[in-house]
């Protein structure tokens, strides 16, 4: 489960990651949750940013995560391309 982005706010540290089995999916997406989240949120990155699965997140958390994804979509897509190509993933860390 490679982490691809860690987004740190005053209240929450969001972790964005890919599952190893995601390699077999063609549509780019990312899984998101807080530390120790059991059921992660899944967000499609293409063709448009949209929620695939809410997971354990509240509606306001989903809104926040979708905004983060939209603001960092280019970086996440680059990470997805590296992942699919079998290249090394360097975790992006952002403090907000």
N, C-alpha and C positions, 0 to 999 in steps of 0.2 A: 504494500500500500504506500506508494511514494507520495509524500507531501509535496505539494507544488507551490503553495502560497500560505503564509501565516499573516493574518491581518489583526493587528493589536489595537483595540480601542480602550477607553478608560474602564469599561465594564466587562468586556468579553474579548477573549482571544479566539478568533475564528481560524479553523484549520481547513484548508482546501486540499483535496487529495484525489488520486485516481486509484481504483482497485486494480490489482494485477489482471483480473478477468476482463477489465475494460478494454484491454488490448484487442479483443475480438469484436468489440462494437465499432461500427463505422461512424456513428454520429457523435461528435465531440460533446463531452459533458464533464462536469466536475461534481464531486461529493463534498458536502460542507457540514461542519458541526463544531461544537465547542468541545473542549477536552472532556473525555468520558461520555460523550454522546453515544447512545446505543444505536439509534436509528437515524442515520444521516440523511440530510436533504440532498436531492439530486437536481442539478440544474443543467439544462441543455445550453450549449454555447452556440449552436448553429441550427438552422439558419438564423434564428433569432434567439436572444436570451429569454428563456422561459422555464418555469418550474415544471419538473417532471414528477417529483415526489417531495412532499413536505417533511417527512421524517418526524423527529421530535421537536421541531422548531415551532414557535408561536407564529401567528400571522405577522406581527411586527418584526420578528426576527427574520422571517422569510423576505419581507420587504427590504430590510437592511442588507441581507445577503445578496438579493437580486441587484441592488444598487451597487454593491461592491463589485460584483461580477461584471456589470455593465461598464463600470469605470476602469476595470482592469482586464477587459475581454481580450485585448491584443496579447497581453502577457500570458494569459491563460491558454489562448489558442497556440501560442508558441510552445508552451509547456506540453500541450497535447501532441503537437507535431513531433517534439523531441521524444515523448513517451512512445508514440506509435513507431518512430524510426529506431527505437531501441537505444537512443542516446541518453547520456547522463542527465538527470534532472537536478538543477540547482534550486534550492528552496528560495523563493522570493519572500522577504520579510518587509512588511509595511506597518509603520506606526501611524495611527491617525489620532 
